[in-house]
Every structure is written in structure tokens, then in C-alpha cells.
Amino acid sequence: MTQPIVDTLCVIGPGLIGSSVLRRARLDSAIARETIAVDRDEQVCARVCELDLADIITTDALRGAAEADVVMLCVPVGAIATVAAEILPVMKPGAILTDVGSTRRSVVDAIAPHLRPDVAYVPAHPMAGTEHSGPDAGFATLFENRWCLLTPLENTSSKAIATIEALWHAMGARTRVMDIDHHDRICAIVSHVPHLLAFSICHTADTLADELRSEVLDFAASGFRDFTRIAASDPIMWRDIFLNNREAILEMLERFAQDAQKMATAIREGDEATIVSSVERGRAIRRSLIENRQA
Amino acid sequence: MTQPIVDTLCVIGPGLIGSSVLRRARLDSAIARETIAVDRDEQVCARVCELDLADIITTDALRGAAEADVVMLCVPVGAIATVAAEILPVMKPGAILTDVGSTRRSVVDAIAPHLRPDVAYVPAHPMAGTEHSGPDAGFATLFENRWCLLTPLENTSSKAIATIEALWHAMGARTRVMDIDHHDRICAIVSHVPHLLAFSICHTADTLADELRSEVLDFAASGFRDFTRIAASDPIMWRDIFLNNREAILEMLERFAQDAQKMATAIREGDEATIVSSVERGRAIRRSLIENRQA
């Protein structure tokens, strides 16, 4: 029998992402010999136990971290650095710390002072998810054909990077290694700003006069309906993403606001050429996505 | 055999919507005894002929309109008033003029001076569509379970309204009669502003530096991908919608911009409560839609 990718894998925070990792590991013995699930909430641990998602299930993060060869932090972005600072001192020499956060710069900067030379840190961001959360929301194929973006530090060992890449390949994902700030700007435009716009337009609809508001719900055409789908996500997760990637988000939102303002001016002034060219750009982007098989 | 709803139905502009109406009429003889398709483009007429979508197919709008009991204008919003002014003089006394435009106030105002007392005008807006266009894009079930909003004038005969309602019910749609300006504000928030935002964010992505732009296409997560779907629509149709509903669109866009600005300020200032409450409003709206079976 060949060696598994990880001997002991500890997932801290078995929510949508973490429980999907554990489910996949349950199906494929090449991923880890032993799995540990940690959650500070006893009820979550009880549910993870009922679902039989891991070999060891505990509320004690230090115990889980001390035994693991890879510790994967699947907690909200705002909690990653706190949990990392807590567990790093007890991790085994040669072990790897990784995470699954959607923003990188603020997390990496917060973790940096706590890092040890004998524990590699490999930040990873699997671009997958649904609007649901908690251990019941996960499923083993969540990462199938999705991207996982790795943003290792300059001095991270290539062996540790290769292990985390192999882990995500075994989950069915494709991986790409990239610069931290580049990552944050890409995610701001492809995910964070679209979500911000979706939350905002739901807010706008919600503040309309009562009669109009109820009819908005009756007649939600495809446009608004699609927006609400991406606005249905977890509030704490999004609070943390917005606060931890604020610079890139505010930069991209500012660019967007200028583009939307140009459209508004074109509409006000009846500038047909600008309107048509803007719509045509949207179609071109859509076509590129279809050619890239991302749509 | 019972009487069909319409004796002779003339569809001017057999594109996505018009050809779907004709396809449905082909399947259900209770809709019309005879169908006429009019398009000024000979190639479109040839294609409609190949697809066998109507009994009579002609480039001559006057001929089609003169023979019809109901004339349905399925041309872009910006062309409705021009075509109406051209055909109204030749329509039969007692005939009904209807249309399928997505905006109402500007169209109704433009048609008003040309109306005849012996021809009823019943503006109708079927809330259905895809990002595709032309006679090949239509299908007979396009209107199934979708809303069709009727915005008749004060003096429109209830008999004419009932005929157009019956026609849409036969297409599988639900109908609602409402005030013209109310219609335009609802459609601004549920459809026109969401589309404007989608076009704008595609534009923003398209103007990023080359490397970033190509990675946006690689990593389009669910947020951006959903936006591009609604941004893939016909440029002429959207130009006309934006220009013909500019007042309501600019009003709703202004409200939206204020809400988005509030979110940006909350992110900049680290105001967690405002961010969480905004995300929670989005979820609540989504839940309402699911309860209304619109999602």
C-alpha cells in the first residue's frame, strides 16, 4: 500500500469547507491515514460524530494540533490568526499549517509574528462553496474541478507546498501558486465586489415603500433573482472577508462605481454608442468565460 | 369547435418573444385561427418560413396589420411607437393593438397621439426571455408560469383587456394589470438596474491590466459568473430599455449607489454591525423569494 499524502490530518472548523475535506478523506484513504476534527462548539462536535466525519473529534484544538502532520484551519477569515497563534506552539516540528481563507494579505500578516522556522505555513484558498454553512452543508465533491489558490511565503519549503497541492489535487481541485496581493485583487473583482453589489441591491429593494417591495418579490425577474442567490451567504464569513480584504475591495469598488456612473451618465444623456459598447463588452466577457469553460 | 381567442393574429418582429408566441399558437389552435408574421428583413422572413412559424409571412407590415384582429408588436422598445404610428391607420375597426415592451411610460406616451377611438391599445410586458435573440431562439414554453404585466390606459375597453389576458393565459403565463409608472419602477429595480450593474462590472473587469484580466477569466467564481450570465443579453434591446425607462432607472440606481456607498463606508471604517445587518437583509430577501417560489 502506498503512503497517504498526510499521516494525521487535523481540520479545525468542520463547517461547509472543513466537513467537505473530511468527507473526501473518508472516501479516499490515499488522503490521510487518520483524521481529527476540532470545533470549540460541543454541539458541532456531536453532529460531526453522528455524521462519522473523522476518526477523532474533540473541542480541544491544542490536542488536535499537537498530533497532526497537517493542520488545516477552516474557521472564518477573522478567526484564522487567533487560532493559529494558539496552536502553533504545540505543533510537531516538520508539520504544516494551512488554511482555506478567502482573503490573504491580512491573514498572512497577522500570522507572521507567530510562525516557527520548523513549521511551514501554506495559505490556500479553495474557490468553492455554496450559500449554506455548517457540517451538514458539506459534500465530498465540493472541490471537484474548482481552483485552489496557494499563496506561500517566499521562504516556504517547496516540499510543504507540494504536499498541500497534492492534498487539493486529491480533493479534485486544480491548484495555482500566486502572489498574495495579486490573489486579493483577483478575488475582490471576481467575488467580493459582486457579493457586495448583491447585498446592496437586496438592501435597496428591502427599503422600498411596502407596496413596491412586495411586488418586487412577486416579479423578481432573472436579474434580481440571480443577485439574491449570491446574496444568500453567511453573514460572519462575509463580514470577515470584507474587513480582511478592504483595500482591494475598496479599490475595485471605486473602479466599478466609475464605470456604473459612466453608464448612468450615458443613459441620462441618451448616449446610445456608450450604452451599446458597454453591453457588448459584457457579452464579450461572457463569451470568453464560455470558451474558458468557466460558465 | 369553440371559437379561438383571436381570429387573425399578426406578430410584427418574430424574434425571441414573437417567435415563441407563434410557436405556441402553432401548438394550440385555441389561440388563433390564422397567424401572420411580419419582419422588414427578408432573411428573417425566409427563416420564419423555413421554421414554418406562421400561416402568412410577409415583409409588408401594412398588409399584415390590415388583416389582423390582434396586432402584437414584438420589436425593440425603441421601435414600437414608430411601427405603431405606421400601422394604426390601416388596422380594422374593433381590432386590438398590443406589444411586449419591457418599459411602458415612454412607449405609451409616444403611441398616444396616433391612437384611434375604434382600436384598443393594450400594452403588455411578458417577463420572460433568455440571453439569445432571433427567430431561432424562441420556444413554445418560454412564457410558462411567467408573469405578463398589462398596463392598459384608463379608457381601454375591458373586453380588449380580457382578450389579451386570455391570450397570455393560453401561452401559460399569469397576468397582472397595473399602473404604468408603477410598472416602470418595479422593472427598474428587479431587472434594469441589476442588468446595468452586470454590464458595468464586466466593463470594470475588461479594463483591468492584462495579466489581472486574464486571471479574472480563469478564476471567475460564482459571483462574477452569475453577473456575466445576465450581462450576455442583446445590446439593442438593452439600449432601448435603458433609454426608455431612464427616469425610474436613474432613481433606483441612485438609491442603490447610496446603499453600496454605505457598505463601502462600513468596510472602510470596520463597522461590523452595519456589514452583518446588510448581509442578513440579503438573506431575508432571498428567503422571501423562495417562499414566493420565485427562486
Boltz contact constraints between the chains, C-beta under 6 A:
constraints:
  - contact:
      token1: [A, 127]
      token2: [B, 221]
      max_distance: 6.0
  - contact:
      token1: [A, 147]
      token2: [B, 219]
      max_distance: 6.0
  - contact:
      token1: [A, 186]
      token2: [B, 215]
      max_distance: 6.0
  - contact:
      token1: [A, 186]
      token2: [B, 219]
      max_distance: 6.0
  - contact:
      token1: [A, 189]
      token2: [B, 205]
      max_distance: 6.0
  - contact:
      token1: [A, 189]
      token2: [B, 216]
      max_distance: 6.0
  - contact:
      token1: [A, 190]
      token2: [B, 216]
      max_distance: 6.0
  - contact:
      token1: [A, 190]
      token2: [B, 219]
      max_distance: 6.0
  - contact:
      token1: [A, 190]
      token2: [B, 220]
      max_distance: 6.0
  - contact:
      token1: [A, 190]
      token2: [B, 221]
      max_distance: 6.0
  - contact:
      token1: [A, 190]
      token2: [B, 224]
      max_distance: 6.0
  - contact:
      token1: [A, 191]
      token2: [B, 221]
      max_distance: 6.0
  - contact:
      token1: [A, 191]
      token2: [B, 223]
      max_distance: 6.0
  - contact:
      token1: [A, 194]
      token2: [B, 223]
      max_distance: 6.0
  - contact:
      token1: [A, 194]
      token2: [B, 224]
      max_distance: 6.0
  - contact:
      token1: [A, 194]
      token2: [B, 227]
      max_distance: 6.0
  - contact:
      token1: [A, 195]
      token2: [B, 223]
      max_distance: 6.0
  - contact:
      token1: [A, 196]
      token2: [B, 263]
      max_distance: 6.0
  - contact:
      token1: [A, 197]
      token2: [B, 197]
      max_distance: 6.0
  - contact:
      token1: [A, 199]
      token2: [B, 278]
      max_distance: 6.0
  - contact:
      token1: [A, 199]
      token2: [B, 279]
      max_distance: 6.0
  - contact:
      token1: [A, 199]
      token2: [B, 282]
      max_distance: 6.0
  - contact:
      token1: [A, 200]
      token2: [B, 259]
      max_distance: 6.0
  - contact:
      token1: [A, 200]
      token2: [B, 260]
      max_distance: 6.0
  - contact:
      token1: [A, 200]
      token2: [B, 263]
      max_distance: 6.0
  - contact:
      token1: [A, 201]
      token2: [B, 256]
      max_distance: 6.0
  - contact:
      token1: [A, 202]
      token2: [B, 281]
      max_distance: 6.0
  - contact:
      token1: [A, 202]
      token2: [B, 282]
      max_distance: 6.0
  - contact:
      token1: [A, 202]
      token2: [B, 285]
      max_distance: 6.0
  - contact:
      token1: [A, 203]
      token2: [B, 259]
      max_distance: 6.0
  - contact:
      token1: [A, 203]
      token2: [B, 278]
      max_distance: 6.0
  - contact:
      token1: [A, 203]
      token2: [B, 281]
      max_distance: 6.0
  - contact:
      token1: [A, 204]
      token2: [B, 255]
      max_distance: 6.0
  - contact:
      token1: [A, 204]
      token2: [B, 256]
      max_distance: 6.0
  - contact:
      token1: [A, 204]
      token2: [B, 259]
      max_distance: 6.0
  - contact:
      token1: [A, 205]
      token2: [B, 189]
      max_distance: 6.0
  - contact:
      token1: [A, 206]
      token2: [B, 281]
      max_distance: 6.0
  - contact:
      token1: [A, 206]
      token2: [B, 285]
      max_distance: 6.0
  - contact:
      token1: [A, 215]
      token2: [B, 186]
      max_distance: 6.0
  - contact:
      token1: [A, 216]
      token2: [B, 189]
      max_distance: 6.0
  - contact:
      token1: [A, 216]
      token2: [B, 190]
      max_distance: 6.0
  - contact:
      token1: [A, 217]
      token2: [B, 288]
      max_distance: 6.0
  - contact:
      token1: [A, 217]
      token2: [B, 292]
      max_distance: 6.0
  - contact:
      token1: [A, 219]
      token2: [B, 147]
      max_distance: 6.0
  - contact:
      token1: [A, 219]
      token2: [B, 186]
      max_distance: 6.0
  - contact:
      token1: [A, 219]
      token2: [B, 190]
      max_distance: 6.0
  - contact:
      token1: [A, 220]
      token2: [B, 190]
      max_distance: 6.0
  - contact:
      token1: [A, 220]
      token2: [B, 289]
      max_distance: 6.0
  - contact:
      token1: [A, 220]
      token2: [B, 294]
      max_distance: 6.0
  - contact:
      token1: [A, 221]
      token2: [B, 127]
      max_distance: 6.0
  - contact:
      token1: [A, 221]
      token2: [B, 190]
      max_distance: 6.0
  - contact:
      token1: [A, 221]
      token2: [B, 191]
      max_distance: 6.0
  - contact:
      token1: [A, 223]
      token2: [B, 191]
      max_distance: 6.0
  - contact:
      token1: [A, 223]
      token2: [B, 194]
      max_distance: 6.0
  - contact:
      token1: [A, 223]
      token2: [B, 195]
      max_distance: 6.0
  - contact:
      token1: [A, 223]
      token2: [B, 230]
      max_distance: 6.0
  - contact:
      token1: [A, 224]
      token2: [B, 190]
      max_distance: 6.0
  - contact:
      token1: [A, 224]
      token2: [B, 194]
      max_distance: 6.0
  - contact:
      token1: [A, 225]
      token2: [B, 295]
      max_distance: 6.0
  - contact:
      token1: [A, 226]
      token2: [B, 226]
      max_distance: 6.0
  - contact:
      token1: [A, 226]
      token2: [B, 230]
      max_distance: 6.0
  - contact:
      token1: [A, 227]
      token2: [B, 194]
      max_distance: 6.0
  - contact:
      token1: [A, 228]
      token2: [B, 285]
      max_distance: 6.0
  - contact:
      token1: [A, 228]
      token2: [B, 286]
      max_distance: 6.0
  - contact:
      token1: [A, 228]
      token2: [B, 289]
      max_distance: 6.0
  - contact:
      token1: [A, 230]
      token2: [B, 223]
      max_distance: 6.0
  - contact:
      token1: [A, 230]
      token2: [B, 226]
      max_distance: 6.0
  - contact:
      token1: [A, 231]
      token2: [B, 282]
      max_distance: 6.0
  - contact:
      token1: [A, 232]
      token2: [B, 283]
      max_distance: 6.0
  - contact:
      token1: [A, 232]
      token2: [B, 286]
      max_distance: 6.0
  - contact:
      token1: [A, 235]
      token2: [B, 276]
      max_distance: 6.0
  - contact:
      token1: [A, 235]
      token2: [B, 279]
      max_distance: 6.0
  - contact:
      token1: [A, 235]
      token2: [B, 280]
      max_distance: 6.0
  - contact:
      token1: [A, 238]
      token2: [B, 279]
      max_distance: 6.0
  - contact:
      token1: [A, 239]
      token2: [B, 272]
      max_distance: 6.0
  - contact:
      token1: [A, 239]
      token2: [B, 275]
      max_distance: 6.0
  - contact:
      token1: [A, 239]
      token2: [B, 276]
      max_distance: 6.0
  - contact:
      token1: [A, 242]
      token2: [B, 267]
      max_distance: 6.0
  - contact:
      token1: [A, 242]
      token2: [B, 275]
      max_distance: 6.0
  - contact:
      token1: [A, 243]
      token2: [B, 270]
      max_distance: 6.0
  - contact:
      token1: [A, 246]
      token2: [B, 267]
      max_distance: 6.0
  - contact:
      token1: [A, 253]
      token2: [B, 264]
      max_distance: 6.0
  - contact:
      token1: [A, 255]
      token2: [B, 204]
      max_distance: 6.0
  - contact:
      token1: [A, 256]
      token2: [B, 201]
      max_distance: 6.0
  - contact:
      token1: [A, 256]
      token2: [B, 204]
      max_distance: 6.0
  - contact:
      token1: [A, 259]
      token2: [B, 200]
      max_distance: 6.0
  - contact:
      token1: [A, 259]
      token2: [B, 203]
      max_distance: 6.0
  - contact:
      token1: [A, 259]
      token2: [B, 204]
      max_distance: 6.0
  - contact:
      token1: [A, 260]
      token2: [B, 200]
      max_distance: 6.0
  - contact:
      token1: [A, 263]
      token2: [B, 196]
      max_distance: 6.0
  - contact:
      token1: [A, 263]
      token2: [B, 200]
      max_distance: 6.0
  - contact:
      token1: [A, 264]
      token2: [B, 253]
      max_distance: 6.0
  - contact:
      token1: [A, 267]
      token2: [B, 242]
      max_distance: 6.0
  - contact:
      token1: [A, 267]
      token2: [B, 246]
      max_distance: 6.0
  - contact:
      token1: [A, 270]
      token2: [B, 243]
      max_distance: 6.0
  - contact:
      token1: [A, 272]
      token2: [B, 239]
      max_distance: 6.0
  - contact:
      token1: [A, 275]
      token2: [B, 239]
      max_distance: 6.0
  - contact:
      token1: [A, 275]
      token2: [B, 242]
      max_distance: 6.0
  - contact:
      token1: [A, 276]
      token2: [B, 235]
      max_distance: 6.0
  - contact:
      token1: [A, 276]
      token2: [B, 239]
      max_distance: 6.0
  - contact:
      token1: [A, 278]
      token2: [B, 199]
      max_distance: 6.0
  - contact:
      token1: [A, 278]
      token2: [B, 203]
      max_distance: 6.0
  - contact:
      token1: [A, 279]
      token2: [B, 199]
      max_distance: 6.0
  - contact:
      token1: [A, 279]
      token2: [B, 235]
      max_distance: 6.0
  - contact:
      token1: [A, 279]
      token2: [B, 238]
      max_distance: 6.0
  - contact:
      token1: [A, 280]
      token2: [B, 235]
      max_distance: 6.0
  - contact:
      token1: [A, 281]
      token2: [B, 202]
      max_distance: 6.0
  - contact:
      token1: [A, 281]
      token2: [B, 203]
      max_distance: 6.0
  - contact:
      token1: [A, 281]
      token2: [B, 206]
      max_distance: 6.0
  - contact:
      token1: [A, 282]
      token2: [B, 199]
      max_distance: 6.0
  - contact:
      token1: [A, 282]
      token2: [B, 202]
      max_distance: 6.0
  - contact:
      token1: [A, 282]
      token2: [B, 231]
      max_distance: 6.0
  - contact:
      token1: [A, 283]
      token2: [B, 232]
      max_distance: 6.0
  - contact:
      token1: [A, 285]
      token2: [B, 202]
      max_distance: 6.0
  - contact:
      token1: [A, 285]
      token2: [B, 206]
      max_distance: 6.0
  - contact:
      token1: [A, 285]
      token2: [B, 228]
      max_distance: 6.0
  - contact:
      token1: [A, 286]
      token2: [B, 228]
      max_distance: 6.0
  - contact:
      token1: [A, 286]
      token2: [B, 232]
      max_distance: 6.0
  - contact:
      token1: [A, 288]
      token2: [B, 217]
      max_distance: 6.0
  - contact:
      token1: [A, 289]
      token2: [B, 220]
      max_distance: 6.0
  - contact:
      token1: [A, 289]
      token2: [B, 228]
      max_distance: 6.0
  - contact:
      token1: [A, 292]
      token2: [B, 217]
      max_distance: 6.0
  - contact:
      token1: [A, 294]
      token2: [B, 220]
      max_distance: 6.0
  - contact:
      token1: [A, 295]
      token2: [B, 225]
      max_distance: 6.0
